[in-house]
Amino acid sequence: MTEDEQKDAPHKVGNLLDEVVLGFDRALKTLTGQVEASRPNPAGDEVDLVLEDDERAHAIGLMRVNHTGEICAQALYEGQALTARSDASRQALKNAAQEERDHLAWCRERLAELGGRSSILDPVFYGTSLMVGAATGLVGDKVSLGFVEATEDQVVEHLNRHLSELPEADVRSRAILEQMRLDEARHGDEALAMGGESFPALVKGAMTVVSRVMTKTTYKI
């Protein structure tokens, strides 16, 4: 270690500790529903048509899944930003995370409007996703950014399915998911543009299997 590196080491450790403390605070806010959106809710003044009981129950299940997905997104970006190699990658991850916080807040609001609740498994998925994100970041920025693109590709497909399944009368949920789809697709494109590696189809296929486990479990619980 050079003399300059020795002088800079305490500063880097201090910054890391600050990030850990701030990350812990963000985790608490994420899991306790204290996240606020920085953008207006896309549902705006949209008014739902009459939802039958079974339609409402299905909409609640779908939005619960989407809410958990955004819990996972927060944790993934948190972990990746913590271990990112470059400042540019770290800032890009933080910028995307802010939009994901918007999604989280919108999904939570919609769940409350429908009379639903979030999944009791959210803390488990948060912890798991945080570890995956941090591990991905440690591999290197190219892989980490490639993981963002692969994840967002999965999310867009997932949102397409939910948009096709939502009751036609549930116009407020639809407006939220459509904006989320636009944001997620852009996050993936930006990650590749910053030098992320495109993951092979086999890896994306494995990610799909994991995603379906989350979907199946959080739809009801």
Backbone bond lengths (Angstrom), bond angles and torsions (degrees), N, CA, C in turn:
res aa  C-N    CA-C-N  psi(-1)  N-CA   C-N-CA  omega(-1)  CA-C   N-CA-C  phi
1 M - - - 1.463 - - 1.531 109.35 -
2 T 1.348 117.80 129.74 1.451 121.94 179.56 1.526 110.49 -73.23
3 E 1.333 115.42 169.49 1.476 120.38 179.97 1.522 110.58 -63.31
4 D 1.359 116.28 -40.70 1.460 119.81 179.27 1.529 111.15 -63.88
5 E 1.332 116.37 -40.70 1.463 120.44 179.04 1.518 111.14 -64.92
6 Q 1.352 116.07 -37.32 1.457 119.39 177.71 1.525 111.36 -64.52
7 K 1.327 116.43 -39.28 1.463 120.37 179.34 1.534 111.39 -68.52
8 D 1.334 114.72 -33.08 1.465 119.33 -176.00 1.526 112.91 -84.03
9 A 1.330 117.12 -16.68 1.464 120.84 -175.71 1.527 113.58 -57.97
10 P 1.351 119.91 -47.59 1.467 119.27 179.58 1.524 112.63 -60.16
11 H 1.338 115.83 -36.15 1.463 120.21 178.97 1.524 110.70 -63.83
12 K 1.337 116.37 -42.49 1.468 120.52 179.95 1.524 111.13 -66.17
13 V 1.332 116.24 -40.06 1.464 120.11 178.41 1.524 109.94 -63.75
14 G 1.335 115.77 -41.77 1.461 120.09 178.50 1.517 111.81 -61.61
15 N 1.325 116.24 -42.77 1.466 120.06 178.42 1.521 111.35 -63.38
16 L 1.338 115.76 -40.53 1.465 119.94 179.80 1.523 110.51 -63.54
17 L 1.344 116.31 -43.52 1.463 119.73 178.91 1.527 111.16 -62.76
18 D 1.340 116.17 -39.65 1.473 120.19 177.23 1.520 110.46 -60.67
19 E 1.335 116.36 -43.76 1.457 120.84 -179.21 1.528 111.19 -64.67
20 V 1.329 116.46 -38.19 1.469 120.38 179.08 1.521 110.36 -64.83
21 V 1.332 116.74 -44.34 1.472 120.80 179.84 1.530 110.51 -64.18
22 L 1.330 116.06 -46.08 1.466 119.75 178.90 1.526 110.83 -64.40
23 G 1.329 116.12 -37.44 1.460 120.01 178.61 1.514 111.59 -64.59
24 F 1.337 116.30 -38.91 1.464 120.26 177.85 1.521 110.42 -63.74
25 D 1.330 116.03 -40.17 1.470 120.49 177.77 1.525 110.82 -63.64
26 R 1.343 116.50 -42.64 1.466 119.85 178.93 1.524 111.14 -65.17
27 A 1.329 116.93 -36.62 1.463 120.57 178.85 1.524 110.46 -62.92
28 L 1.333 116.78 -45.01 1.465 120.35 178.64 1.523 111.31 -60.29
29 K 1.331 115.97 -43.78 1.465 119.63 179.96 1.531 110.88 -65.89
30 T 1.315 116.51 -38.08 1.460 120.66 179.74 1.523 111.14 -63.12
31 L 1.323 116.17 -44.80 1.464 120.89 -174.00 1.526 113.26 -82.67
32 T 1.330 117.09 -15.72 1.468 119.77 -179.99 1.521 112.86 -107.39
33 G 1.334 116.41 9.28 1.462 119.96 174.89 1.510 114.78 73.98
34 Q 1.344 117.47 27.39 1.463 120.52 -179.16 1.522 113.11 -100.24
35 V 1.316 116.60 11.66 1.463 120.75 179.56 1.524 109.58 -80.18
36 E 1.323 116.39 132.30 1.461 121.89 178.48 1.526 110.02 -111.37
37 A 1.317 115.56 142.46 1.461 120.64 179.54 1.521 110.30 -77.92
38 S 1.329 116.01 145.47 1.463 121.24 176.45 1.524 111.34 -93.12
39 R 1.328 116.44 -10.70 1.465 122.15 179.02 1.526 109.65 -121.32
40 P 1.330 117.06 154.61 1.459 119.53 178.33 1.531 111.03 -62.62
41 N 1.324 115.82 149.95 1.460 121.07 176.98 1.530 109.37 -63.47
42 P 1.347 117.72 126.49 1.474 120.24 -178.56 1.531 113.56 -60.32
43 A 1.339 116.58 -21.98 1.463 119.37 179.71 1.521 111.06 -66.95
44 G 1.331 116.37 -25.03 1.453 120.71 176.19 1.515 113.10 49.57
45 D 1.339 115.02 -126.12 1.465 121.27 179.96 1.525 112.56 -99.82
46 E 1.350 115.85 16.02 1.465 119.35 178.50 1.540 109.59 -57.80
47 V 1.312 115.31 140.36 1.462 120.41 -179.45 1.522 108.97 -117.64
48 D 1.336 115.85 125.77 1.458 120.38 178.62 1.522 111.18 -65.67
49 L 1.321 115.07 149.72 1.453 119.48 167.46 1.527 106.82 -80.15
50 V 1.302 118.14 -177.30 1.464 120.82 -177.70 1.526 109.88 -69.79
51 L 1.340 115.82 125.14 1.461 121.27 177.60 1.524 109.29 -101.05
52 E 1.322 116.28 125.25 1.460 119.93 174.43 1.530 108.92 -69.98
53 D 1.319 116.80 163.07 1.459 120.43 -176.56 1.523 112.33 -58.21
54 D 1.337 117.07 -42.89 1.466 119.46 -179.51 1.525 111.38 -69.79
55 E 1.336 116.94 -32.64 1.458 120.48 177.18 1.526 110.57 -68.14
56 R 1.314 116.28 -42.00 1.455 120.27 178.96 1.539 110.55 -63.56
57 A 1.330 115.97 -42.81 1.464 120.09 179.88 1.534 110.71 -61.81
58 H 1.336 116.27 -40.28 1.465 119.96 179.95 1.530 110.06 -68.72
59 A 1.324 117.39 -41.25 1.462 120.97 178.70 1.524 110.57 -62.45
60 I 1.329 116.89 -40.18 1.467 120.96 177.75 1.524 110.11 -61.76
61 G 1.327 116.77 -44.80 1.458 120.43 179.14 1.515 112.10 -60.28
62 L 1.323 116.73 -44.03 1.462 120.76 -179.56 1.526 111.40 -65.78
63 M 1.328 116.92 -43.89 1.463 119.82 -178.76 1.525 111.49 -71.63
64 R 1.322 117.38 -27.63 1.468 119.69 174.01 1.531 109.75 -65.39
65 V 1.320 116.23 -42.43 1.471 120.76 177.09 1.524 110.29 -60.77
66 N 1.330 116.73 -44.62 1.464 120.34 -179.43 1.522 111.45 -66.01
67 H 1.316 116.40 -36.28 1.464 120.04 176.96 1.529 110.22 -63.33
68 T 1.322 117.07 -45.04 1.470 120.04 177.95 1.525 110.70 -64.07
69 G 1.324 116.80 -36.80 1.455 120.06 176.68 1.521 111.79 -59.30
70 E 1.326 116.33 -38.27 1.460 119.92 178.52 1.522 111.86 -74.52
71 I 1.337 117.12 -29.31 1.467 120.31 171.48 1.532 109.10 -60.49
72 C 1.333 116.04 -45.62 1.465 121.47 178.60 1.522 110.80 -62.51
73 A 1.326 116.99 -40.97 1.467 120.81 -179.28 1.518 111.00 -61.87
74 Q 1.334 117.14 -42.48 1.454 120.40 178.10 1.524 111.13 -59.14
75 A 1.328 115.43 -44.87 1.463 120.12 -178.14 1.529 111.74 -68.01
76 L 1.324 116.93 -41.73 1.469 120.51 178.90 1.524 110.99 -59.96
77 Y 1.327 116.60 -50.07 1.464 120.27 -178.98 1.523 110.85 -65.03
78 E 1.335 116.91 -36.96 1.458 120.68 178.69 1.531 110.03 -61.50
79 G 1.324 115.89 -47.52 1.454 119.80 179.71 1.508 112.78 -65.35
80 Q 1.332 117.00 -42.43 1.461 120.68 -179.08 1.532 111.60 -66.19
81 A 1.326 116.93 -41.60 1.465 120.32 179.81 1.522 110.88 -65.19
82 L 1.319 116.62 -34.84 1.466 121.03 -178.22 1.520 111.96 -64.80
83 T 1.334 116.31 -34.07 1.469 119.79 -176.03 1.525 113.43 -111.16
84 A 1.330 117.82 9.30 1.469 120.93 179.84 1.525 110.34 -61.58
85 R 1.329 115.77 145.49 1.462 120.61 -177.58 1.536 111.89 -81.22
86 S 1.325 116.52 -41.99 1.462 120.13 -174.96 1.523 111.73 -106.90
87 D 1.334 115.11 152.05 1.466 120.44 177.71 1.525 110.77 -64.57
88 A 1.349 116.91 -34.90 1.457 120.47 -178.96 1.526 111.04 -64.49
89 S 1.326 116.39 -44.31 1.462 120.28 178.36 1.523 110.84 -65.13
90 R 1.328 115.67 -42.13 1.472 120.40 -179.44 1.531 110.23 -60.85
91 Q 1.333 116.59 -43.52 1.459 119.77 -178.71 1.526 111.41 -68.44
92 A 1.328 116.85 -38.33 1.470 120.31 178.29 1.526 110.53 -62.76
93 L 1.324 116.79 -40.43 1.460 121.30 178.65 1.524 110.82 -65.64
94 K 1.315 116.35 -39.99 1.465 120.11 179.55 1.531 111.03 -67.56
95 N 1.336 116.78 -37.71 1.468 120.13 178.12 1.521 111.08 -63.92
96 A 1.338 115.68 -43.37 1.466 119.42 178.71 1.516 110.60 -66.01
97 A 1.329 116.31 -36.86 1.468 120.51 -179.85 1.522 111.33 -62.13
98 Q 1.339 116.81 -34.07 1.468 119.29 178.77 1.522 111.25 -63.05
99 E 1.328 116.89 -42.30 1.463 119.57 177.73 1.522 110.74 -67.53
100 E 1.332 116.50 -33.86 1.460 119.63 176.79 1.534 110.46 -66.25
101 R 1.345 116.81 -31.38 1.467 119.25 175.76 1.520 110.80 -66.30
102 D 1.332 116.03 -34.59 1.472 119.45 173.91 1.524 109.58 -59.44
103 H 1.331 116.01 -48.16 1.472 121.07 -179.83 1.526 110.89 -58.03
104 L 1.330 115.42 -43.23 1.461 120.48 -179.04 1.522 110.98 -61.30
105 A 1.323 115.69 -45.96 1.468 119.82 -179.73 1.523 110.93 -64.56
106 W 1.338 117.02 -41.69 1.475 120.21 -179.20 1.528 110.74 -64.36
107 C 1.333 116.38 -43.37 1.465 119.56 -179.78 1.521 111.12 -63.89
108 R 1.309 116.31 -40.01 1.465 120.13 -179.72 1.531 110.20 -65.85
109 E 1.338 116.34 -41.93 1.461 120.48 177.96 1.526 111.00 -60.84
110 R 1.328 115.03 -42.46 1.461 119.07 -178.22 1.523 111.56 -68.19
111 L 1.318 116.50 -38.74 1.460 119.87 175.98 1.525 110.77 -58.26
112 A 1.331 116.17 -43.70 1.463 120.53 179.58 1.529 111.06 -64.26
113 E 1.319 116.69 -40.07 1.469 120.17 179.27 1.528 111.21 -62.73
114 L 1.327 115.55 -36.73 1.468 120.36 -178.76 1.531 112.03 -80.37
115 G 1.329 116.72 -9.65 1.452 119.85 -178.14 1.513 113.11 84.94
116 G 1.345 116.73 21.49 1.452 121.19 -178.73 1.522 111.94 -101.89
117 R 1.302 116.42 -177.89 1.461 123.09 179.93 1.528 108.90 -135.33
118 S 1.312 114.87 161.91 1.462 119.45 177.96 1.526 109.78 -77.90
119 S 1.326 116.67 167.95 1.460 121.46 -177.47 1.524 111.63 -75.57
120 I 1.323 116.52 140.47 1.458 120.74 176.30 1.527 111.09 -71.51
121 L 1.324 116.62 -11.06 1.466 121.24 -179.85 1.524 112.89 -89.29
122 D 1.320 117.93 -0.81 1.464 121.09 -176.53 1.533 113.35 -54.10
123 P 1.346 120.18 -45.21 1.471 119.20 179.56 1.536 113.00 -60.36
124 V 1.336 116.45 -36.34 1.464 120.31 178.81 1.523 110.55 -65.08
125 F 1.335 115.93 -46.65 1.461 119.22 -179.76 1.521 111.51 -67.30
126 Y 1.338 117.22 -33.58 1.468 119.74 177.84 1.524 110.27 -63.44
127 G 1.323 115.94 -50.07 1.455 119.69 -178.46 1.516 112.67 -60.71
128 T 1.324 116.12 -43.51 1.468 120.21 179.76 1.523 110.89 -63.90
129 S 1.329 116.08 -44.68 1.466 120.37 -178.47 1.518 111.76 -66.22
130 L 1.329 117.14 -35.79 1.467 120.49 178.38 1.525 110.38 -61.83
131 M 1.315 116.96 -43.99 1.467 120.78 179.62 1.525 111.25 -65.84
132 V 1.327 117.09 -40.51 1.464 120.49 178.41 1.522 110.17 -63.72
133 G 1.342 116.22 -43.80 1.461 119.77 179.85 1.513 112.31 -62.40
134 A 1.338 116.88 -45.00 1.466 120.40 -179.83 1.526 111.09 -64.08
135 A 1.332 116.56 -41.71 1.467 120.35 179.43 1.525 110.91 -64.06
136 T 1.330 116.73 -39.86 1.464 120.68 179.11 1.514 110.75 -64.23
137 G 1.327 116.14 -41.42 1.457 120.08 178.85 1.519 112.49 -63.26
138 L 1.328 116.61 -35.15 1.456 120.54 -179.87 1.528 112.29 -66.35
139 V 1.319 116.75 -28.30 1.470 120.50 179.60 1.523 110.59 -66.21
140 G 1.331 116.54 -34.69 1.460 120.40 -179.00 1.515 111.48 143.11
141 D 1.322 116.73 156.29 1.460 121.03 -174.87 1.528 113.01 -64.92
142 K 1.333 117.42 -35.80 1.468 119.17 -178.88 1.527 110.80 -63.26
143 V 1.319 116.10 -42.78 1.463 120.17 178.55 1.524 110.43 -71.06
144 S 1.333 116.48 -40.41 1.456 120.89 -179.39 1.528 111.22 -61.83
145 L 1.329 116.28 -45.39 1.466 120.08 178.20 1.521 111.16 -68.33
146 G 1.336 116.51 -34.79 1.455 119.60 175.38 1.516 111.67 -64.25
147 F 1.329 115.81 -35.18 1.465 120.95 177.22 1.525 110.68 -65.33
148 V 1.342 115.86 -37.27 1.478 119.85 175.66 1.519 110.06 -59.37
149 E 1.343 116.19 -48.21 1.468 119.61 -178.79 1.518 111.60 -62.12
150 A 1.332 115.93 -43.51 1.468 119.88 -179.27 1.525 110.76 -64.19
151 T 1.331 116.06 -40.57 1.468 120.53 179.64 1.517 110.56 -65.69
152 E 1.329 115.93 -46.13 1.469 119.14 -178.22 1.530 111.30 -66.01
153 D 1.316 116.75 -31.88 1.465 120.48 176.03 1.532 109.88 -62.27
154 Q 1.329 115.82 -41.63 1.463 120.87 177.22 1.527 110.79 -65.08
155 V 1.329 115.87 -40.78 1.459 120.31 -177.73 1.528 111.22 -65.44
156 V 1.329 116.71 -40.80 1.469 119.82 179.16 1.527 110.47 -61.50
157 E 1.335 116.60 -44.02 1.471 119.31 177.27 1.523 111.25 -62.16
158 H 1.318 115.63 -40.27 1.457 121.59 178.96 1.536 110.54 -62.65
159 L 1.342 116.65 -43.73 1.460 120.31 179.45 1.534 111.69 -67.07
160 N 1.316 116.49 -35.51 1.468 119.62 176.00 1.524 110.92 -59.90
161 R 1.342 116.22 -42.40 1.465 119.62 178.28 1.528 111.41 -63.88
162 H 1.317 115.86 -43.36 1.461 119.06 -178.73 1.527 111.83 -66.87
163 L 1.312 116.71 -37.10 1.462 119.42 177.66 1.527 111.31 -64.26
164 S 1.318 116.02 -32.32 1.467 119.08 178.43 1.524 111.67 -77.51
165 E 1.344 117.11 -22.46 1.460 121.48 -177.37 1.523 113.70 -93.83
166 L 1.322 117.66 -21.68 1.457 120.16 -177.30 1.530 111.04 -59.83
167 P 1.333 117.58 140.78 1.473 119.71 173.66 1.529 109.94 -57.65
168 E 1.306 117.51 140.89 1.465 120.44 -178.88 1.524 112.04 -58.84
169 A 1.323 116.00 -29.23 1.462 119.88 -178.02 1.528 112.64 -73.29
170 D 1.325 117.47 -17.49 1.464 120.87 -176.13 1.526 109.94 -86.43
171 V 1.315 116.15 72.99 1.465 120.55 -175.60 1.526 112.37 -75.13
172 R 1.322 118.01 -25.93 1.460 120.34 -178.77 1.541 111.08 -71.70
173 S 1.317 116.20 -44.85 1.470 118.47 176.32 1.522 110.62 -62.47
174 R 1.314 116.47 -39.17 1.462 120.81 -178.47 1.528 111.04 -61.75
175 A 1.335 116.84 -43.40 1.459 120.51 -179.56 1.531 111.30 -62.13
176 I 1.326 116.43 -38.40 1.463 121.33 179.06 1.526 110.78 -66.35
177 L 1.319 116.28 -47.61 1.463 119.86 -177.40 1.526 112.32 -66.61
178 E 1.315 117.22 -33.35 1.465 119.78 178.91 1.528 110.97 -65.96
179 Q 1.337 117.25 -40.31 1.466 119.49 177.35 1.520 110.59 -69.04
180 M 1.318 116.54 -39.23 1.458 119.92 177.07 1.516 110.69 -59.68
181 R 1.319 117.48 -42.36 1.468 121.24 -179.37 1.525 110.72 -60.46
182 L 1.321 117.26 -42.39 1.469 120.89 178.56 1.533 110.75 -61.84
183 D 1.320 116.37 -45.03 1.463 120.63 -178.79 1.525 111.57 -65.25
184 E 1.330 116.90 -43.88 1.467 120.64 -177.14 1.528 111.02 -64.31
185 A 1.318 116.48 -42.04 1.467 119.63 178.94 1.521 110.64 -62.26
186 R 1.322 117.00 -39.69 1.465 120.83 179.01 1.526 111.13 -67.10
187 H 1.324 117.52 -39.90 1.467 119.79 178.02 1.531 110.88 -58.84
188 G 1.321 116.46 -41.72 1.456 120.32 179.42 1.514 112.00 -64.78
189 D 1.334 116.19 -44.01 1.467 120.47 179.61 1.535 110.78 -63.12
190 E 1.326 116.42 -41.57 1.461 120.40 -178.80 1.530 111.14 -66.16
191 A 1.329 116.39 -36.53 1.463 119.68 179.25 1.529 111.28 -63.66
192 L 1.330 116.72 -42.13 1.468 120.01 177.24 1.519 110.94 -67.04
193 A 1.337 116.86 -39.08 1.465 120.76 -178.97 1.533 111.22 -64.39
194 M 1.329 116.64 -26.28 1.466 120.47 179.26 1.526 112.47 -85.32
195 G 1.330 116.60 2.33 1.458 119.56 176.12 1.513 115.22 109.09
196 G 1.326 116.61 12.13 1.456 119.24 178.87 1.515 112.03 -67.10
197 E 1.330 116.05 145.82 1.462 121.26 178.02 1.526 109.87 -82.83
198 S 1.318 116.06 133.50 1.465 120.17 177.05 1.524 109.10 -75.87
199 F 1.333 116.70 125.07 1.460 121.23 -177.23 1.531 111.08 -76.82
200 P 1.324 118.28 145.50 1.472 120.91 177.94 1.524 111.39 -67.31
201 A 1.335 115.01 159.56 1.465 120.85 -177.09 1.526 112.07 -59.18
202 L 1.329 117.11 -34.42 1.468 120.92 -178.89 1.528 111.00 -62.15
203 V 1.327 116.29 -42.19 1.465 120.68 179.29 1.532 110.29 -67.00
204 K 1.327 115.70 -43.21 1.461 119.16 178.86 1.523 110.79 -63.49
205 G 1.330 116.27 -33.88 1.462 120.21 177.59 1.521 111.10 -63.76
206 A 1.330 116.09 -40.54 1.467 120.22 178.38 1.523 110.70 -66.34
207 M 1.328 116.06 -36.89 1.459 120.28 177.67 1.523 111.00 -65.37
208 T 1.325 116.72 -34.12 1.456 121.10 177.97 1.525 110.80 -63.41
209 V 1.326 116.10 -41.39 1.472 120.28 179.21 1.528 110.16 -60.92
210 V 1.333 116.81 -44.83 1.466 121.24 179.38 1.523 110.16 -62.94
211 S 1.328 116.23 -42.14 1.463 121.00 179.53 1.524 111.54 -60.81
212 R 1.315 117.02 -38.48 1.462 120.30 -178.92 1.524 111.73 -69.30
213 V 1.333 116.76 -30.02 1.466 120.20 175.38 1.529 109.41 -62.59
214 M 1.333 116.13 -46.36 1.456 120.96 177.82 1.522 110.97 -61.02
215 T 1.332 116.38 -43.42 1.460 121.13 -178.23 1.520 111.68 -62.55
216 K 1.312 116.49 -46.70 1.466 120.91 -177.26 1.522 112.04 -64.71
217 T 1.336 116.09 -39.73 1.454 118.89 -175.12 1.531 113.05 -77.03
218 T 1.335 117.05 -37.97 1.456 118.96 -174.27 1.526 113.14 -87.11
219 Y 1.334 118.45 -10.68 1.472 120.43 178.76 1.528 110.36 -58.02
220 K 1.342 116.12 -37.75 1.473 120.16 -177.17 1.530 112.86 -109.07
221 I 1.327 116.94 -31.53 1.457 117.98 -175.61 1.529 111.79 -122.13
